[in-house]
């Protein structure tokens, strides 16, 4: 496949609202639209087609070796007047395959993502740790970008991002934004985060909490007066806390819980659900903000599971919300169907029972 033809495929994908483009030898390309993977009505690609696509993407990337030595590689790819794409190139059955995630040129706003006002309030914190959680493809990167945009447009600060690869591009507004990419700009998240402490940042975005060292340095950054934004692949606040604690040796768990209690200012746990109209997807989110009770739940591992119930009960006071609580609201306002809401709930039978009692 020629580069021009492939670029036309990406343009069609963006036009049709696809979130991802899948390419492999032996099958036609496929687009993920509203969560469903749909094949494009074109002939199946040959091994040379996928290799050629990999070649012209790598020509603009940091890969300097022999393409035949490549097994897995993350990079980005841009098409003028179309958009940018986060790209993973890999092998399957010996041939090249690719998955590209569409990244709009325009950075989203908190409002455009349908997030509650408390998320905007989180962007005003001067220090601490804010985590975006959810499975792959749940919109974490978009929400992080929206928070950075909010800070950029309202605060005179130095915002430093560490990403793999760089996704949304931020222009300086009131803030000065520096974006570093793993590979061409720095070796690892932990190395970049360690260096960041010497670069006078006010806000540090770390693309992902991948290892114990990164978590440790991020906590240190939060403790020393920085606002740290990052992501964790967990489904809710309670599991996020457990995941971070379990990254450390058992003898350190109590200390880590106390550090998290003092420095974790909030979590936003997301899932993307198909809209009832069949067009597009909507964010369902659990929102946790730090309170004295939340700190107690973090410190005491026997009470961490109480967080979800607490979030639901204190929505009017702190702007928090439990995931099932938001699902119920999305269903009642007609944004998602009952079937979708029930399937996505933490406990489907309890969810339906709660709806019947309201």
ZAVODREN-48383 format. One record per residue: residue in one letter; x, y, z of N, C-alpha, C, O in turn. Coordinates in steps of 0.1 Angstrom, whole numbers, padded with zeros to 4 digits, always signed. Layout:
N
aXYZXYZXYZXYZ/...
//
This chain:
358
x+0009-0012+0000+0000+0000+0000+0009+0012+0000+0018+0013+0008/x+0006+0022-0009+0013+0035-0009+0009+0044+0002-0002+0043+0008/x+0018+0053+0005+0016+0062+0016+0004+0071+0014-0004+0073+0023/x+0002+0075+0002-0010+0084-0002-0023+0076+0001-0032+0082+0007/x-0023+0063-0003-0035+0055-0001-0038+0053+0014-0049+0054+0018/x-0027+0051+0021-0029+0049+0036-0034+0061+0042-0042+0061+0051/x-0028+0073+0038-0033+0085+0044-0048+0088+0041-0055+0093+0049/x-0052+0084+0029-0066+0085+0026-0075+0076+0035-0086+0080+0039/x-0069+0064+0038-0076+0055+0048-0078+0062+0061-0088+0061+0067/x-0067+0068+0066-0067+0075+0079-0077+0087+0079-0084+0089+0089/x-0077+0094+0068-0087+0105+0066-0101+0100+0067-0110+0106+0074/x-0104+0089+0060-0117+0083+0061-0121+0078+0075-0132+0080+0079/x-0111+0073+0082-0113+0068+0096-0117+0080+0105-0127+0079+0112/x-0110+0091+0104-0113+0103+0112-0126+0108+0109-0134+0112+0117/x-0129+0109+0096-0142+0114+0091-0154+0106+0097-0165+0112+0099/x-0152+0093+0098-0163+0084+0103-0162+0082+0118-0169+0074+0123/x-0154+0090+0125-0154+0089+0139-0147+0077+0145-0150+0073+0156/x-0138+0071+0138-0131+0059+0143-0121+0063+0154-0114+0074+0152/x-0120+0055+0164-0110+0058+0175-0097+0051+0172-0086+0055+0176/x-0097+0040+0164-0085+0032+0161-0086+0026+0147-0097+0024+0141/x-0074+0024+0141-0073+0018+0128-0064+0005+0130-0053+0006+0135/x-0069-0006+0126-0062-0019+0127-0057-0023+0113-0065-0024+0104/x-0045-0027+0112-0039-0031+0099-0031-0044+0102-0022-0045+0110/x-0034-0055+0094-0025-0067+0094-0026-0074+0080-0035-0072+0073/x-0016-0082+0078-0015-0089+0065-0026-0100+0065-0028-0107+0075/x-0032-0102+0054-0042-0113+0052-0056-0109+0055-0065-0117+0055/x-0058-0096+0058-0072-0091+0061-0073-0076+0057-0062-0070+0056/x-0085-0071+0054-0086-0057+0051-0084-0049+0064-0086-0055+0074/x-0081-0036+0063-0080-0028+0074-0093-0028+0081-0104-0030+0075/x-0093-0025+0094-0106-0024+0102-0105-0011+0111-0095-0007+0115/x-0117-0005+0113-0119+0007+0120-0127+0004+0133-0137-0003+0132/x-0123+0009+0144-0131+0008+0156-0140+0021+0157-0135+0032+0159/x-0153+0019+0156-0162+0030+0156-0173+0027+0166-0179+0016+0166/x-0174+0036+0176-0184+0034+0187-0181+0021+0194-0191+0014+0199/x-0169+0017+0195-0165+0005+0203-0165-0008+0195-0159-0018+0199/x-0171-0008+0183-0171-0020+0174-0160-0019+0164-0158-0009+0158/x-0154-0031+0161-0144-0032+0151-0150-0036+0138-0155-0047+0136/x-0149-0027+0128-0156-0029+0115-0146-0030+0104-0138-0021+0102/x-0147-0040+0095-0137-0041+0084-0140-0031+0073-0152-0028+0070/x-0130-0026+0067-0132-0017+0055-0134-0025+0043-0127-0036+0041/x-0143-0021+0034-0146-0029+0022-0136-0027+0011-0138-0020+0001/x-0124-0032+0013-0113-0032+0004-0106-0046+0004-0109-0053+0013/x-0098-0049-0006-0091-0062-0006-0082-0064+0006-0077-0054+0012/x-0080-0076+0009-0071-0079+0021-0057-0074+0017-0052-0075+0006/x-0050-0070+0028-0036-0065+0026-0026-0077+0025-0028-0087+0032/x-0016-0075+0017-0005-0085+0016+0006-0081+0026+0007-0070+0031/x+0015-0091+0029+0026-0088+0038+0035-0076+0034+0039-0068+0042/x+0037-0074+0020+0044-0063+0016+0037-0049+0018+0043-0039+0020/x+0024-0050+0018+0016-0038+0021+0018-0033+0035+0021-0021+0038/x+0017-0042+0045+0019-0038+0059+0034-0034+0062+0037-0025+0070/x+0043-0041+0055+0057-0037+0057+0060-0023+0051+0067-0015+0057/x+0054-0020+0040+0055-0007+0034+0050+0004+0043+0055+0015+0045/x+0038+0001+0049+0032+0011+0059+0041+0013+0071+0043+0024+0075/x+0047+0002+0076+0056+0003+0087+0068+0012+0083+0073+0020+0091/x+0073+0010+0071+0085+0017+0066+0083+0032+0066+0091+0040+0071/x+0072+0036+0060+0070+0051+0059+0066+0057+0072+0068+0069+0074/x+0060+0050+0081+0058+0055+0094+0071+0056+0102+0074+0066+0108/x+0080+0046+0101+0093+0046+0107+0102+0057+0101+0111+0062+0108/x+0100+0060+0089+0109+0070+0082+0108+0084+0089+0117+0092+0089/x+0096+0086+0096+0094+0099+0103+0095+0097+0118+0092+0106+0126/x+0100+0085+0122+0101+0082+0137+0115+0081+0141+0124+0084+0133/x+0117+0076+0153+0131+0076+0159+0138+0062+0156+0149+0060+0161/x+0131+0053+0149+0137+0040+0146+0149+0041+0137+0147+0047+0126/x+0160+0037+0141+0172+0039+0132+0178+0025+0128+0188+0025+0120/x+0173+0014+0132+0178+0001+0129+0173-0004+0116+0166+0002+0108/x+0176-0017+0114+0171-0025+0102+0156-0028+0106+0153-0034+0116/x+0147-0026+0096+0133-0028+0099+0130-0043+0101+0121-0047+0108/x+0139-0052+0096+0137-0066+0098+0140-0070+0112+0137-0082+0116/x+0146-0062+0120+0149-0065+0134+0138-0060+0143+0138-0063+0155/x+0128-0053+0138+0118-0047+0146+0108-0057+0150+0103-0065+0142/x+0104-0058+0163+0094-0067+0168+0082-0059+0174+0070-0062+0171/x+0084-0049+0182+0074-0040+0187+0080-0026+0188+0091-0024+0191/x+0071-0016+0185+0076-0002+0185+0064+0007+0187+0054+0006+0179/x+0066+0017+0196+0056+0027+0198+0061+0040+0191+0073+0044+0193/x+0052+0047+0184+0056+0060+0178+0044+0068+0175+0033+0064+0179/x+0045+0079+0168+0034+0087+0164+0035+0090+0149+0045+0089+0144/x+0023+0094+0144+0023+0096+0129+0013+0107+0127+0002+0107+0133/x+0016+0117+0118+0007+0128+0116+0004+0129+0101+0012+0126+0092/x-0009+0132+0098-0013+0135+0084-0019+0149+0084-0028+0152+0091/x-0013+0157+0076-0017+0172+0075-0032+0173+0072-0037+0166+0063/x-0038+0182+0080-0053+0185+0079-0062+0173+0082-0074+0173+0080/x-0056+0162+0088-0064+0150+0092-0063+0148+0107-0073+0148+0114/x-0050+0146+0112-0049+0144+0126-0036+0137+0129-0028+0134+0120/x-0033+0135+0142-0022+0127+0146-0026+0114+0152-0038+0112+0155/x-0017+0104+0152-0021+0091+0155-0010+0085+0164+0002+0086+0161/x-0014+0078+0175-0004+0071+0183-0004+0057+0177-0014+0051+0175/x+0008+0052+0174+0010+0040+0165+0018+0030+0172+0029+0033+0178/x+0013+0018+0172+0021+0006+0177+0023-0003+0165+0014-0008+0159/x+0036-0005+0162+0040-0015+0151+0045-0028+0157+0053-0027+0166/x+0040-0039+0153+0043-0052+0159+0043-0063+0148+0040-0060+0137/x+0047-0075+0152+0047-0086+0144+0036-0096+0148+0033-0098+0159/x+0030-0102+0138+0021-0113+0140+0022-0123+0129+0021-0119+0117/x+0024-0136+0132+0027-0146+0122+0039-0142+0113+0039-0146+0101/x+0048-0135+0119+0060-0131+0111+0059-0119+0103+0069-0114+0098/x+0047-0114+0101+0044-0102+0093+0042-0090+0102+0038-0091+0113/x+0043-0078+0095+0040-0066+0103+0025-0063+0104+0017-0066+0095/x+0022-0058+0116+0008-0054+0118+0009-0040+0126+0019-0037+0132/x-0002-0032+0125-0002-0019+0132-0016-0016+0138-0026-0021+0132/x-0016-0009+0149-0028-0003+0154-0025+0012+0157-0015+0015+0163/x-0033+0020+0151-0032+0035+0152-0044+0040+0160-0055+0038+0156/x-0041+0048+0170-0051+0055+0178-0052+0070+0173-0042+0077+0173/x-0064+0074+0169-0066+0087+0165-0065+0097+0176-0071+0096+0187/x-0057+0108+0174-0055+0119+0184-0059+0132+0177-0052+0136+0168/x-0070+0138+0180-0074+0151+0174-0063+0161+0175-0056+0162+0185/x-0062+0170+0165-0053+0182+0166-0058+0191+0178-0049+0197+0185/x-0071+0192+0179-0076+0201+0190-0076+0195+0203-0082+0184+0204/x-0071+0201+0213-0071+0196+0227-0085+0197+0232-0090+0208+0232/x-0091+0187+0238-0104+0188+0243-0105+0196+0256-0095+0199+0262/x-0117+0201+0259-0119+0208+0272-0126+0198+0282-0131+0188+0278/x-0126+0202+0294-0132+0194+0304-0147+0193+0301-0154+0183+0303/x-0153+0204+0297-0167+0205+0294-0171+0196+0282-0181+0189+0282/x-0162+0197+0271-0165+0189+0259-0165+0174+0262-0171+0166+0254/x-0158+0169+0272-0157+0155+0275-0169+0151+0284-0170+0139+0287/x-0177+0161+0289-0188+0157+0297-0185+0154+0311-0192+0147+0318/x-0173+0159+0316-0169+0157+0330-0175+0167+0339-0178+0178+0336/x-0177+0163+0352-0184+0171+0361-0174+0183+0365-0162+0183+0364/x-0180+0194+0371-0173+0206+0375-0161+0203+0384-0151+0211+0384/x-0162+0193+0393-0152+0191+0403-0139+0187+0396-0128+0190+0402/x-0139+0183+0383-0126+0180+0376-0119+0193+0373-0107+0194+0374/x-0127+0203+0370-0120+0216+0368-0114+0222+0381-0104+0228+0381/x-0121+0219+0392-0116+0223+0405-0103+0216+0408-0094+0222+0414/x-0101+0203+0404-0089+0196+0406-0077+0202+0399-0066+0202+0404/x-0080+0208+0387-0069+0215+0380-0063+0227+0387-0053+0232+0383/x-0070+0232+0397-0066+0243+0405-0057+0240+0416-0052+0249+0423/x-0055+0227+0419-0046+0223+0430-0032+0227+0427-0027+0226+0416/x-0025+0231+0437-0011+0236+0436-0001+0224+0438+0010+0225+0433/x-0005+0214+0445+0004+0203+0447-0004+0190+0449-0016+0191+0451/x+0003+0179+0449-0004+0166+0452-0004+0158+0439+0002+0161+0429/x-0011+0146+0440-0012+0136+0429-0026+0135+0425-0035+0132+0433/x-0028+0136+0412-0042+0133+0406-0040+0122+0396-0031+0122+0387/x-0048+0111+0397-0046+0099+0388-0059+0097+0380-0070+0098+0385/x-0056+0094+0367-0067+0090+0358-0066+0075+0356-0055+0070+0353/x-0077+0068+0359-0076+0053+0358-0086+0048+0348-0096+0054+0345/x-0084+0036+0344-0093+0029+0335-0085+0020+0326-0073+0020+0325/x-0093+0011+0318-0086+0002+0309-0081+0010+0297-0084+0021+0295/x-0074+0003+0289-0069+0009+0276-0081+0013+0268-0091+0006+0266/x-0081+0025+0262-0091+0030+0254-0103+0036+0261-0114+0038+0256/x-0101+0040+0274-0112+0045+0282-0112+0061+0282-0120+0067+0289/x-0103+0067+0275-0103+0081+0274-0094+0088+0284-0095+0100+0286/x-0085+0081+0290-0076+0087+0301-0067+0098+0295-0066+0109+0301/x-0061+0096+0283-0053+0106+0277-0060+0119+0274-0055+0130+0275/x-0073+0117+0269-0081+0129+0266-0084+0137+0278-0083+0150+0278/x-0087+0131+0289-0090+0138+0302-0078+0145+0307-0078+0156+0312/x-0066+0138+0307-0054+0144+0311-0051+0156+0303-0047+0167+0308/x-0053+0155+0289-0050+0167+0281-0059+0178+0284-0055+0190+0283/x-0072+0175+0287-0082+0186+0290-0078+0193+0303-0079+0205+0304/x-0073+0185+0313-0068+0192+0326-0056+0200+0323-0055+0211+0328/x-0047+0195+0315-0035+0204+0311-0039+0216+0304-0034+0227+0307/x-0049+0215+0295-0054+0227+0288-0060+0237+0298-0058+0249+0297/x-0068+0232+0307-0074+0241+0317-0063+0249+0325-0064+0261+0327/x-0053+0241+0330-0042+0248+0337-0035+0258+0328-0031+0269+0332/x-0032+0254+0316-0025+0262+0306-0032+0275+0303-0026+0285+0301/x-0045+0275+0303-0053+0287+0299-0056+0296+0311-0061+0307+0309/x-0053+0291+0323-0057+0299+0335-0046+0302+0345-0048+0310+0354/x-0035+0296+0343-0024+0297+0353-0011+0300+0347-0007+0294+0336/x-0003+0309+0353+0011+0311+0348+0020+0301+0355+0024+0303+0366/x+0023+0290+0348+0030+0279+0354+0039+0272+0344+0038+0275+0332/x+0048+0264+0349+0057+0256+0340+0051+0242+0340+0052+0235+0351/x+0045+0237+0329+0039+0224+0328+0049+0215+0320+0053+0218+0309/x+0053+0204+0326+0063+0195+0320+0056+0181+0318+0051+0175+0328/x+0055+0176+0306+0049+0163+0303+0059+0153+0299+0069+0157+0292/x+0057+0141+0303+0066+0130+0299+0057+0119+0293+0049+0113+0301/x+0059+0116+0280+0049+0108+0273+0056+0098+0264+0068+0099+0261/x+0049+0087+0261+0054+0076+0252+0043+0071+0243+0036+0062+0248/x+0041+0076+0231+0048+0089+0226+0040+0101+0230+0029+0100+0237/x+0044+0113+0226+0037+0125+0228+0023+0124+0220+0023+0120+0209/x+0012+0127+0227-0001+0126+0220-0006+0140+0217-0003+0145+0206/x-0014+0146+0225-0019+0159+0222-0008+0169+0223+0000+0169+0232/x-0008+0178+0213+0002+0189+0213-0004+0201+0219-0014+0206+0216/x+0004+0207+0229-0001+0219+0237+0007+0231+0233+0020+0230+0233/x+0001+0242+0229+0008+0254+0227+0007+0262+0239-0002+0262+0247/x+0018+0270+0241+0018+0279+0253+0007+0289+0253+0005+0296+0243/x+0000+0289+0264-0011+0300+0267-0006+0309+0278+0004+0316+0276/x-0012+0308+0289-0007+0315+0301+0005+0307+0306+0015+0313+0312/x+0005+0294+0305+0016+0286+0310+0027+0283+0299+0024+0286+0287/x+0038+0278+0304+0049+0274+0295+0048+0259+0295+0050+0253+0306/x+0046+0252+0283+0044+0238+0283+0056+0231+0276+0059+0235+0264/x+0063+0222+0283+0074+0215+0277+0070+0200+0276+0066+0194+0287/x+0071+0194+0264+0067+0180+0263+0079+0172+0259+0086+0175+0249/x+0081+0161+0267+0093+0152+0264+0088+0138+0261+0078+0134+0266/x+0094+0132+0251+0090+0119+0246+0101+0109+0250+0113+0111+0248/x+0096+0097+0255+0105+0086+0258+0111+0082+0245+0105+0079+0235/x+0125+0081+0244+0132+0077+0232+0140+0089+0227+0152+0090+0231/x+0135+0098+0220+0143+0109+0215+0147+0120+0225+0157+0126+0224/x+0139+0121+0236+0141+0132+0246+0147+0126+0259+0154+0133+0266/x+0143+0114+0262+0147+0108+0275+0146+0093+0274+0140+0088+0265/x+0153+0086+0283+0153+0071+0282+0141+0064+0288+0136+0055+0282/x+0137+0068+0300+0126+0062+0307+0117+0072+0314+0121+0083+0316/x+0105+0068+0318+0097+0076+0327+0104+0080+0340+0104+0092+0343/x+0110+0070+0346+0116+0073+0359+0128+0083+0358+0130+0091+0366/x+0136+0081+0347+0147+0090+0345+0143+0104+0342+0148+0114+0347/x+0132+0105+0334+0127+0119+0330+0121+0125+0342+0122+0137+0344/x+0114+0117+0351+0107+0123+0363+0118+0127+0373+0116+0137+0379/x+0129+0119+0374+0139+0123+0383+0145+0137+0379+0148+0146+0387/x+0148+0138+0366+0153+0150+0360+0144+0162+0361+0148+0173+0363/x+0131+0159+0360+0121+0169+0361+0121+0177+0374+0118+0189+0374/x+0125+0171+0385+0126+0177+0398+0137+0188+0398+0137+0197+0406/x+0146+0188+0388+0156+0199+0387+0153+0209+0376+0161+0217+0372/x+0141+0208+0370+0137+0216+0358+0126+0227+0362+0120+0232+0353/x+0125+0229+0375+0116+0240+0380+0102+0239+0375+0096+0249+0370/x+0095+0227+0375+0082+0225+0371+0072+0229+0382+0075+0227+0393/x+0060+0234+0378+0049+0235+0387+0040+0223+0386+0034+0218+0396/x+0038+0218+0373+0029+0207+0370+0037+0196+0363+0044+0200+0353/x+0036+0184+0367+0043+0173+0359+0033+0163+0355+0026+0157+0363/x+0032+0160+0342+0024+0149+0337+0033+0137+0333+0042+0139+0325/x+0030+0126+0340+0037+0114+0337+0027+0104+0329+0017+0101+0335/x+0030+0101+0317+0021+0093+0309+0015+0081+0316+0003+0078+0314/x+0023+0074+0324+0019+0062+0330+0027+0058+0342+0040+0060+0342/x+0021+0053+0353+0028+0048+0364+0032+0034+0362+0024+0025+0365/x+0043+0031+0355+0046+0018+0350+0054+0009+0360+0053-0003+0359/x+0061+0015+0369+0070+0007+0378+0071+0014+0392+0067+0025+0394/x+0077+0006+0401+0078+0011+0415+0087+0024+0415+0083+0033+0423/x+0097+0025+0407+0106+0036+0408+0098+0049+0403+0100+0060+0409/x+0090+0048+0393+0082+0059+0388+0072+0063+0399+0071+0075+0401/x+0066+0054+0405+0056+0057+0416+0063+0064+0427+0058+0074+0432/x+0074+0059+0431+0082+0065+0442+0086+0080+0439+0084+0089+0448/x+0091+0082+0427+0095+0096+0424+0083+0105+0422+0084+0117+0426/x+0072+0100+0417+0060+0108+0415+0055+0112+0429+0051+0123+0431/x+0055+0103+0439+0051+0106+0452+0060+0117+0458+0056+0126+0465/x+0073+0115+0456+0083+0125+0461+0080+0139+0455+0081+0149+0462/x+0077+0139+0442+0074+0152+0435+0062+0158+0441+0062+0170+0443/x+0052+0150+0444+0039+0156+0450+0042+0161+0464+0037+0171+0468/x+0051+0154+0471+0054+0157+0485+0062+0170+0486+0062+0178+0496/x+0070+0173+0475+0078+0185+0475+0072+0197+0468+0079+0206+0464/x+0059+0197+0467+0052+0209+0462+0048+0210+0448+0045+0221+0443/x+0048+0198+0440+0044+0198+0426+0030+0192+0425+0026+0184+0433/x+0023+0196+0414+0011+0189+0411+0015+0178+0400+0020+0182+0390/x+0012+0166+0403+0016+0155+0395+0003+0148+0389-0006+0145+0397/x+0003+0147+0376-0008+0140+0369-0003+0127+0363+0007+0128+0356/x-0011+0116+0364-0006+0104+0357-0018+0095+0356-0029+0098+0359/x-0015+0083+0350-0025+0073+0348-0021+0059+0354-0010+0056+0355/x-0032+0051+0357-0030+0038+0362-0040+0029+0356-0052+0034+0354/x-0037+0017+0352-0047+0008+0345-0055+0000+0356-0053-0012+0357/x-0063+0008+0363-0072+0002+0373-0086+0007+0371-0088+0017+0363/x-0096+0001+0377-0110+0004+0373-0117+0014+0383-0127+0020+0380/x-0111+0015+0395-0117+0024+0405-0107+0029+0415-0096+0024+0415/x-0111+0038+0424-0102+0044+0434-0096+0033+0443-0084+0033+0446/x-0105+0024+0448-0100+0014+0458-0089+0005+0452-0079+0003+0458/x-0092+0001+0439-0082-0008+0433-0069+0000+0429-0058-0006+0429/x-0071+0013+0426-0059+0021+0423-0050+0022+0435-0038+0020+0434/x-0056+0024+0447-0048+0025+0459-0041+0012+0462-0029+0011+0465/x-0048+0001+0460-0042-0013+0463-0031-0015+0453-0021-0021+0456/x-0033-0012+0440-0023-0014+0430-0010-0006+0433+0001-0012+0432/x-0011+0006+0437+0001+0014+0440+0008+0009+0452+0020+0008+0453/x+0000+0005+0463+0006+0000+0475+0013-0014+0472+0025-0016+0476/x+0007-0022+0464+0013-0036+0461+0025-0035+0452+0032-0045+0451/x+0028-0023+0446+0040-0022+0438+0052-0022+0447+0064-0024+0442/x+0050-0020+0460+0062-0019+0469+0063-0032+0478+0053-0039+0479/x+0075-0034+0484+0076-0046+0493+0066-0045+0504+0062-0034+0509/x+0063-0056+0510+0052-0057+0520+0056-0048+0532+0047-0042+0538/x+0069-0048+0536+0073-0040+0547+0071-0025+0546+0071-0018+0555/x+0069-0021+0533+0068-0007+0530+0053-0002+0529+0050+0010+0527/x+0044-0012+0529+0030-0009+0526+0024+0002+0535+0017+0011+0530/x+0026+0001+0548+0020+0010+0558+0025+0024+0555+0017+0034+0555/x+0038+0026+0552+0043+0039+0549+0038+0045+0536+0035+0056+0535/x+0036+0036+0526+0031+0041+0513+0016+0045+0514+0012+0055+0509/x+0009+0038+0522-0005+0042+0525-0006+0055+0531-0015+0064+0528/x+0003+0058+0541+0003+0071+0547+0007+0082+0537+0001+0093+0538/x+0016+0079+0529+0021+0089+0519+0010+0092+0509+0007+0103+0505/x+0003+0081+0505-0009+0083+0495-0020+0091+0502-0026+0100+0496/x-0022+0088+0514-0033+0095+0522-0030+0110+0522-0039+0118+0520/x-0018+0114+0523-0014+0128+0524-0013+0135+0510-0015+0147+0509/x-0010+0127+0500-0007+0134+0487-0016+0131+0476-0017+0138+0466/x-0024+0120+0477-0034+0117+0466-0046+0126+0467-0054+0124+0476/x-0047+0136+0458-0058+0146+0459-0070+0142+0452-0081+0147+0455/x-0069+0132+0443-0081+0128+0436-0079+0117+0426-0067+0116+0421/x-0089+0110+0422-0088+0100+0411-0100+0102+0403-0111+0105+0407/x-0099+0100+0390-0109+0100+0380-0109+0086+0373-0100+0084+0365/x-0118+0078+0375-0118+0064+0369-0129+0064+0358-0141+0067+0361/x-0125+0061+0346-0134+0062+0335-0137+0049+0327-0129+0040+0327/x-0148+0049+0321-0152+0039+0311-0159+0046+0299-0167+0056+0302/x-0157+0042+0287-0164+0048+0276-0175+0038+0272-0173+0027+0269/x-0187+0044+0271-0199+0035+0268-0206+0040+0255-0206+0053+0253/x-0211+0031+0247-0218+0036+0235-0231+0044+0238-0238+0040+0247/x-0233+0055+0231-0245+0063+0234-0258+0055+0229-0257+0047+0221/x-0269+0059+0235-0281+0052+0232-0285+0055+0217-0292+0047+0211/x-0281+0066+0212-0284+0070+0198-0276+0061+0188-0279+0061+0176/x-0266+0054+0193-0257+0046+0184-0246+0054+0178-0238+0049+0170/x-0245+0067+0181-0235+0076+0175-0226+0081+0186-0230+0089+0195/x-0214+0077+0186-0204+0082+0196-0205+0075+0209-0213+0065+0211/x-0196+0079+0218-0196+0073+0231-0196+0083+0242-0193+0095+0240/x-0199+0079+0254-0201+0089+0265-0192+0083+0277-0191+0071+0279/x-0186+0093+0285-0178+0089+0296-0187+0086+0308-0195+0094+0312/x-0184+0075+0314-0190+0072+0327-0178+0072+0337-0168+0065+0335/x-0179+0079+0348-0168+0081+0357-0171+0080+0372-0182+0084+0376/x-0161+0074+0379-0161+0075+0393-0152+0087+0397-0141+0087+0392/x-0156+0096+0406-0148+0107+0409-0145+0107+0424-0154+0107+0432/x-0132+0107+0428-0129+0107+0442-0120+0120+0445-0111+0122+0437/x-0124+0127+0455-0115+0138+0460-0112+0136+0474-0119+0130+0482/x-0100+0140+0478-0095+0137+0491-0102+0145+0502-0105+0157+0501/x-0106+0137+0512-0112+0143+0524-0106+0136+0536-0098+0126+0534/x-0109+0140+0548-0103+0133+0560-0108+0119+0561-0101+0110+0564/x-0121+0116+0557-0126+0102+0556-0118+0094+0546-0115+0083+0549/x-0116+0100+0534-0109+0093+0524-0095+0089+0528-0090+0078+0526/x-0089+0098+0535-0075+0096+0541-0075+0084+0550-0066+0075+0550/x-0086+0083+0558-0087+0071+0567-0089+0058+0560-0083+0048+0563/x-0097+0059+0549-0099+0047+0541-0086+0042+0534-0084+0030+0532/x-0078+0052+0530-0065+0048+0523-0056+0042+0533-0049+0032+0530/x-0054+0048+0545-0045+0043+0555-0049+0029+0560-0040+0020+0562/x-0062+0027+0562-0066+0014+0568-0071+0005+0557-0081+0007+0551/x-0063-0005+0554-0066-0014+0542-0079-0022+0544-0085-0026+0534/x-0083-0023+0557-0096-0030+0559-0108-0021+0556-0119-0026+0555/x-0106-0008+0553-0117+0001+0551-0116+0007+0536-0125+0014+0532/x-0106+0003+0529-0104+0009+0516-0116+0006+0507-0120+0014+0498/x-0122-0006+0509-0134-0009+0501-0146-0001+0503-0155-0001+0495/x-0146+0007+0514-0157+0016+0517-0157+0029+0508-0167+0036+0509/x-0147+0031+0500-0146+0044+0493-0158+0046+0484-0163+0057+0483/x-0162+0036+0476-0172+0037+0466-0185+0042+0473-0192+0051+0468/x-0189+0036+0484-0201+0039+0491-0200+0054+0496-0210+0061+0495/x-0189+0058+0501-0187+0071+0506-0188+0081+0495-0194+0092+0497/x-0183+0078+0483-0184+0088+0472-0198+0090+0468-0202+0101+0465/x-0206+0080+0468-0220+0081+0464-0228+0089+0474-0236+0098+0470/x-0225+0088+0487-0232+0095+0497-0229+0109+0498-0237+0117+0503/x-0217+0113+0494-0212+0127+0496-0211+0135+0483-0204+0144+0482/x-0219+0131+0473-0219+0138+0460-0223+0152+0461-0216+0161+0455/x-0233+0155+0469-0238+0169+0470-0228+0178+0478-0228+0190+0477/x-0220+0171+0487-0211+0179+0495-0198+0182+0488-0193+0193+0489/x-0192+0171+0482-0178+0173+0477-0178+0172+0462-0167+0174+0456/x-0189+0169+0455-0188+0167+0441-0183+0153+0436-0180+0151+0424/x-0182+0144+0445-0177+0131+0442-0189+0123+0436-0201+0127+0436/x-0186+0111+0430-0196+0103+0425-0191+0089+0423-0179+0087+0419/x-0199+0079+0427-0196+0065+0425-0199+0061+0410-0207+0068+0403/x-0193+0051+0405-0194+0047+0391-0209+0043+0388-0214+0048+0378/x-0215+0035+0396-0229+0030+0394-0238+0042+0395-0249+0042+0389/x-0235+0052+0404-0243+0063+0405-0244+0071+0392-0254+0076+0388/x-0232+0073+0386-0232+0080+0373-0239+0072+0362-0245+0078+0354/x-0237+0059+0362-0244+0051+0353-0259+0052+0353-0266+0054+0343/x-0264+0053+0366-0278+0055+0368-0283+0068+0362-0293+0069+0355/x-0275+0078+0364-0278+0092+0358-0278+0092+0343-0286+0098+0337/x-0268+0085+0337-0267+0084+0323-0279+0077+0317-0284+0081+0306/x-0283+0067+0324-0295+0059+0319-0308+0068+0320-0316+0068+0310/x-0310+0074+0331-0322+0082+0333-0323+0094+0324-0334+0099+0321/x-0311+0099+0320-0312+0111+0310-0311+0106+0296-0310+0114+0287/x-0312+0093+0294-0313+0088+0280-0300+0087+0272-0301+0086+0260/x-0289+0089+0279-0276+0089+0272-0271+0075+0269-0264+0073+0259/x-0275+0065+0277-0271+0051+0275-0284+0043+0277-0293+0047+0284/x-0284+0031+0271-0295+0022+0273-0294+0015+0287-0283+0014+0293/x-0305+0009+0291-0305+0001+0304-0295-0011+0302-0288-0014+0312/x-0295-0017+0291-0287-0029+0289-0272-0025+0290-0264-0032+0297/x-0268-0014+0284-0254-0009+0285-0251-0005+0299-0240-0009+0304/x-0259+0002+0306-0257+0006+0320-0255-0006+0329-0246-0006+0337/x-0264-0015+0327-0264-0027+0336-0252-0035+0334-0245-0040+0343/x-0248-0037+0321-0236-0045+0318-0223-0039+0323-0214-0046+0327/x-0223-0026+0324-0211-0018+0328-0210-0016+0343-0200-0012+0348/x-0221-0019+0350-0222-0017+0364-0213-0026+0372-0209-0037+0367/x-0209-0022+0384-0201-0031+0393-0208-0044+0397-0202-0054+0397/x-0221-0043+0399-0229-0055+0403-0243-0053+0396-0251-0046+0401/x-0244-0060+0384-0257-0058+0377-0270-0060+0384-0279-0052+0383/x-0270-0071+0393-0283-0073+0400-0286-0062+0410-0297-0058+0411/x-0275-0058+0417-0277-0047+0427-0281-0034+0420-0288-0026+0425/x-0275-0032+0408-0277-0019+0400-0292-0019+0396-0298-0008+0398/x-0297-0030+0391-0311-0030+0386-0321-0029+0398-0331-0022+0398/x-0317-0035+0410-0325-0034+0422-0326-0020+0427-0336-0015+0431/x-0314-0013+0426-0314+0001+0431-0323+0010+0422-0329+0019+0427/x-0323+0007+0409-0331+0015+0400-0346+0013+0403-0353+0023+0402/x-0350+0001+0406-0364-0002+0409-0369+0005+0421-0381+0008+0423/x-0359+0008+0431-0363+0014+0443-0363+0029+0443-0369+0035+0452/x-0358+0035+0432-0357+0049+0431-0370+0055+0426-0372+0067+0425/
//
